[in-house]
Amino acid sequence: MQLDKLDAKILEELRLNARISNVELADKVGLSSSACARRIRAMEDAEVIRGYTVIRNTAVREGRRPVFIQIKLAEPTAESFTKFESAVRKCEEVRECFLVTGGADYLLRIEIEGLEEFEDVHSAVLSTLPGVSSILSSFTIRNVFSYL
């Protein structure tokens, strides 16, 4: 699906507020409400929009902090990627997982309350993932900004 400037405006407004009414959204992007609804439906059908969700801000509400973890696999083969990805999907502690370029194969984001919790996650989850040869963790100091 080719996206035009109106589609981009719709996506940006939905990113900022997915609960916006169709009438208000249509007004903001300069369309009729029926034309706006058709565009949204087309983007949903084409899976440009994959869904709508609530994003909990656990860092604010529960004193939790994100930790970013670089994972390097021992053997970067299709089979090891498949095994790792299958296993990491089952880890409720992992909030996001990205296949990346550079020195690591994957970048994970978890949220922890303190170092004791990180130690538990490291020993019970991260170090048990299949094919892992190295784990490098970066603890956040503060969130400068987030578009989520």
CORLIN-V495246 format. One line per field, one symbol per residue. burial: + if it has 16 or more other ideal C-beta (glycine too) atoms within 10 Angstrom, else -. A space follows every 50 residues. Layout:
burial = ???
This chain:
burial = ------+-+++-++----------++-++-+----+--++--+-----+- --------+----++++-+++++------++--+--++--+-++--+--- ---+++++-+++----++--++--++--+-++----+-----------
